[in-house]
Amino acid sequence: MNFTHRSAVVVLAITTFVVGLGSTPYRSEDNPGTQTGSVIFIHPDGASTTTWAALRLLEVGPDGDLNWDRMQEMGVYRGHLKNSLVSSSHGGATTHAYGAKASFDNYGSNPLLRIESRSGENCSIMIEAKKTGLSVATINSGQIAEPGTGVFLASAYARSATDFISKQIIESGAEIVLAGGEERLLPEGVVGRHGVEGVRKDGENYIENAKQLGYTIVYTRDELMALPSGTEKVLGLFSAGHTFNQATEETLREKGLPPYKETAPSVAEMTEVALRILAHKGKQFLLVVEEEGTDNFANSNNAKGTLEAARRADAAIGVAMDFMEEHPNTLILTAADSNAGGMNIVGFRNPEQLERALPSTGTNGAPLDGRDGTETLPFMAAPDRFGTQMGFGIAWGGFGDYGGGVIARAHGLNAERLPNSVDNTVIYRMMYLTLFGKWLE
């Protein structure tokens, strides 16, 4: 089937970690009238309403609609954690995966930061789904241990414990794992397919271990796209690290590097193949997709890279929406957990402003980006309904993750259950309702 795209922390050495086993799936009779089905959760990390507004201007103009705009339901996302008003990537992801407020330093559930899932299980919703016979899959444009997908399959004392995290991901039994991060699976001294030496200090080669577990390994877009639909298990490793080159526009230009690695598939292409394989299996599934570039480029104050990442995330939403049209028993969710870089749009309408480079900062000193970085021409929006084109720049609030300015959206099966005010635990509850037929208060 073909789908079309629509336009900190101290590391503690540990050797074992126990995740509770045993679960009885909830049925739709627990909530009469609720239909169960599959879930696609797309997480464009760090993408705020401004990210989507800027992408809309660039791609379809101020009067056009992105795939994101066409989703049925929306609510204001509230991303505070147990001990922080602003989320971390790992704390926010843990809250999504467990449905309970995590602490800032949670990476899943560990003995020092134990978190019980909202269903009462000592595991993430993805592990619970896997134990009850559903298919599970993760996709990330970042390296394999990135928390937006990693905490759905792994737990650790610290997000920097990537040896231990990647081990758990490979051993989780997930049918599909697509990401960068080949170096995280190879021991020191072993050079991988992407020409970079491994970084594992435990001496284990988890690519070889993955082969023994039945995974087909792919390293490029072409290899991924050629996979047959009947492939049982897939591990995609599309770069030594992230599939993008995280740096400022100026640094990338100086080094002659594109924002994204040229041989790596986009998250939309990864989503297309994953859905084709999952559909072939003929059973319910949970797929979690993260575009990490929207966060990392924004945290580097790279407007060009951020908008390219957002374009790729929106294309993945389009792939998911096309899939839902053919498989109506599918819920699509999307949300970020923070506002990366504090991104804002500055408008320029006078012709002379559109023909000269923007100043390096705004009048209040905020860093200002044009289409190719600092002191470059403004971005040009696509024409509005009257055929008029106007320009804009991107002003940045800082280099970190900020609170506020995030919208959650839902589309398809049970989308109407998304409230107008979306606590971050609601992401889990929406997924749980659709997978198991029960709304957990």
C-alpha positions, 0 to 999 in steps of 0.5 A: 500500500502506498500513502501520499504525503500531504502538502545534568545528570550523574550517570550511575552504573547499573546492570539490571532493571526490572519492568513489571510484567503481566497485564489484562487489556481493557475492553471497550465495554469498560466505556460503553460506546468507545471504539478501540483502534490504533494510535499514531502519536507525532511529537514535533519536539519544541514546536510551538504555535509560532513554529506552525504559524511560521511554517504556514506563512512559508509553505502556504501563506497566511490564508492557507492550511497545513496538515496540522491545521486540518486536524479536527480537535485542538486544546491548549497544552499544559506542560508543567511537571511534578517539580518544574513549571517548564518541561524537560524532554525526558520528563515530558516524554515520561509523562506522555508515556506513563500518564502521571506527572514525572519529575524534571529528571525522570527518564521513564521509571527507575528505583530512585524516581519511580513512577507508576503509570496511570493504569497501575502498571509499572511500565509505559503504555507502549510496554503495556501494549506490547504485553497485551499483543499489540504491535509497537513502533518508534521513529525519531529523527534524532539518535536512538536514545532521544527521550521523546521515543526512548522512554516509551521503551526504556528507563534509566537513572539518567538520559545520558546513560545511552548504553543502557537505554539503547540496550533496552530499546533493542531488547524491548521487542518493538517491531519497528525502531527507526532513528539515528544513533548507530554509534550508540549501538557499537562498542568503542573501536568498531567503525560502523556503516556511517564511518564513525567509531562506536561509543559503547563502553560495555563492549557489546555490539547491539547491532549484531544482537539485534540481528540475532533478535530477528531485526532486519537492519537498514542504514539509508532511505533507499534501503528503508523504502525497499523493505517488503511489507511483510518484514517482521522487525526493522531496525533503521540506523540512518546516521552515526548520531542525529539524522540532522546537522545541529548547528547555526545557519552560519556554521552549517554554511561554513562547513558546507553541510545541509540541515539534514543528512542526505542519505537519511529518510525524513520522518514522513518517509519513515512513517510511511514505511512503518505504517505499511508494515504495521498495516500488513500485520493486521492488528492494533498498534501504537506508533510514536514518532518524534521530529527532534530537529524542531527542538534542536535547531530552535535551541541553536536559534537556527530558523532555517533548520527549525522550519525545515524540521517543522515541514518534515513533521507536517509531512508526517502528519499528512502521511498519518492522515492519509493512513487514517482515511483508509483505516478509520479506526486510528487516532492521530495525536500531536503535541510538543512538550515545550516551546524551544528557543522562544520563537517569535515572528517579526513581520516586514511589509515595506518593499525596501525592508524586503530587499535588505538584510535584517539587523542582527537583533531586534530593537530590544536586543533579541537575536533576529534570523532571516532566511539564511541566518543572522543579517540575511534577507527576510523569509518571504511568505507564500502569497495570501488570498489576494496574491500579496507576498510579505516578509518576516523574520524570526526573533529568539527568546533564548537557547533553552526550552520554554513553557507555554505556546503549545497546542495539542491536536487530535484527529480521527478515532476518539479525537472528540475526547481531547479537552480544550485544556490539555494537561500533559497527562491527557496524551496518555489518557487519549492513547489508552482510551483508544488502545484499551477502551478505558478513559483513566481519570 
